[in-house]
Amino acid sequence: MSKIVIAANHPVAKLDLVKAVRDVTGEPLSEIAMKLKIGNNAPIYMAELFLNDHPRRDGEIRALLNAFDAHGVEPYILELLPGETRDGVKDPESARIDRDILLNILDESLGSLE
């Protein structure tokens, strides 16, 4: 299964975005704020796709991407292969995917994993 990792592409400090991320992840505000200030080296969200909880993960990912859009922040998204970790990726740019590609992946799976 693919693992998706989402971070802010560049360091950002926006309290409303921090709150929106907390609504999805449940992490403490201070941790989220710290990760957003670091940028793409500090993932704010990681999830494996196409497991039993896929519909929930789909909703979380869409909510995060919408929050990033609403606050004018470019997401940094990696698609890791099974067994890969964020720190173990030798060339992160080769694992990077565009938000529209991620949304297309999610759209194609709608209804098939519920």
N, C-alpha and C positions, 0 to 999 in steps of 0.2 A: 504494500500500500504506500502511496505517496504521503510524505509528510510536508506540510506547509508551515513555513516560518514567516512571520510578518513583523516588520520593524518600521520605524520612520526612516526615510531615505537620508535625511539630513537632520542634525540636531534641531529640536523644536521645544519651545516652552509655551504651551497654551493650556490654561487650566480647564477650559471647556472640553478640549480633546482628552485630557487626563481623565476627566469625569466620564466621558463617553466610553473610554477604554475600560475603566473600572466597571461600568455597567455590564460589559461583556465578560470580562475576565474575573472580576471579583477581587483582584489584587489590591493591596493598599495604595492609596493615592501617591504616597511618597515614592514607592517603588516604580510605579508607572511613570511619574514625573522624571525620575532619575534615568530610566531607560529611554524615554523620549529625548532627553537632553543629550544622551550619548549618540543617538542616531542608529545607523544600520548595524552597528556592532552589538546592539542590545535588543534582542527580540522581545516583543511585548506579547506575542501569541505564537503558539506551536500546536499543531494538531495533525493527527493522521486522518486521511480521508478514506471513505468507503468502508468504514467499520459499522458496527451496529448503531453507533451514535451519530452517523453521518447527517441526518436531518438537523440535529442540534448544531453540529459543527458548521454546516452550511449557513445556518442563520447567524451564527457568531461571526463567521468570516464576512458575510455580507454587511452586517452591522458595523464591523470595524472599517471596512472599505468605505462605507457611506460616511462614517464619522471622519475619516481622513479627508474625503472629498469635501465635506461640509466645512472643514477648517483649512482647506487649501494646502494640505500636506500630502506629499507624494509618498506612497507606501513602498517599502523595499520588501519584495516577496521572493522567497526561495522555495523551490520544490526539490526536496531531498529524496533520494532513492531509498528503498528499504535497507535498513542497516546503517545508513549515513547519519551523522550527527552534524549539527551546525558548525561545530568547531573542527570537524574532520573533513570538511569540504576543502579540497586543495585550491579550486578556482571558483569562488562564489559567483562570479559573473556568469559562468557556464550553467549554474543552477538557478539563476535569476529568471523570473518570469514576469510578464506584464500583468497588471490587474485585470485587463480585459481577457487575457488567456485564462486566468484563474476563474473568472466569472463564467466563461464559456465551458470550462470543465465542470463547474457546479451546475450550470444550466443543462448540460447534456445528461447529468445524472438525476435530474429532478424526476421524482416519481418512481424511479427504478430501485431505490434503496429504502423506501419507507415501509 
